[in-house]
Amino acid sequence: MLRHIVLFQLSPDATDEAIDAAVAALRALPEAIAEIRDLHVGRDAEIVEGNADLGLEVVFDDAAAWRTYQDHPTHQQVIAQHMRAIMADRTAIQFTD
């Protein structure tokens, strides 16, 4: 298994509506991309100050499946139409377990 974890800092200008739309678009990705085994996305619980604003975990069988996801037109569309509009910064990691 390969886990892809992304943490987003959102723009101060990002509206709740835009964030909700982005989360919904991310949650719909498994319907379009068969290589996704599991996907979780959510806003920070605001328990600790200074955390990222939004977290994403996507699980794949292997690195080849992750690469397919990265280049998939639906994933690229979500980035272009939703994430770029709300994102100030992002960090990611892929690891196996």
N, C-alpha and C positions, 0 to 999 in steps of 0.2 A: 504494500500500500504506500502511496505517496500522498502526503498532505500538503496542500497549498494554503498558507495562512497570509491574509492581507489585513493590515491595519490602516485605516484612513483617518486623517485629520480633515475635518470638513471646513469649508469656507464659512466665515462669519455671516456671509450673505445667503447661505443655503437655507431655503425655507423648509418647514416641516413637510409641506406637500411634495417638494422636489426630493427630499430624503426618502419619504415613504414610497414615491414612485421608483426611485433607484433600488430600494430594498425589494420591492415587488418584482422588478425586472431581474434582479439577481436571483431571487427565489424561483423564477420561471426557467432559468437556464437548464436545469436537468431535463425538462421536457424537450428541449431542442438539441441537447448535446448528450448523446448516449454514453460517452466516456465518463461522465460524472457519476460516481458511485454514491456520493452523499454531499449535501451542501447545507451549511448553516450560516446565517447572516443576522446581525442584530446591532442595535445601538448599544453604546456603553451604559451600564447600569448606574453610573455616576456615584459609585461607592468610594472611589479613590480619585482625587483631583489629579489632573495631568495625564490621564489615560487617553488613548485614541478615542475618537468619536464613534467609529463604526468598525466592526470586525467581520471578516469573511473567512470561513474554512471550507475548502472543497477537497474531497477525497477522490483519488484516482487509483486504478490498478498499478500504473507504472508511469514513468516519465514520458513515454510515447503518448499515452492518453492525455497527459497534461499539455503536451505540445499541441495536440489536436485541438484541445479546448482553447489554448492561447490564441490560435490562429482562426478559430471558428468564426464565421461571419456574424452569428448571433451574439457571441461574446463581444466582438469588436463593436457591434451596434450598441450594446448596453454601455460600453465604455464611452463611446462618442456621444450618445444621446442623454445619458444620465450621469455617469460618474464624473466626467470632466467638468460638468456644470456645478457640481457641489464639492469637489475635492480640492483641498489646499495642499495636501501632502499624502504620501503613501509609502509604506514599507512592506516588504513581502519576504517570505521564506518558503522553501519547499524542503520537506524532510520525509524520510522513510521511517516506518516503525514496524 
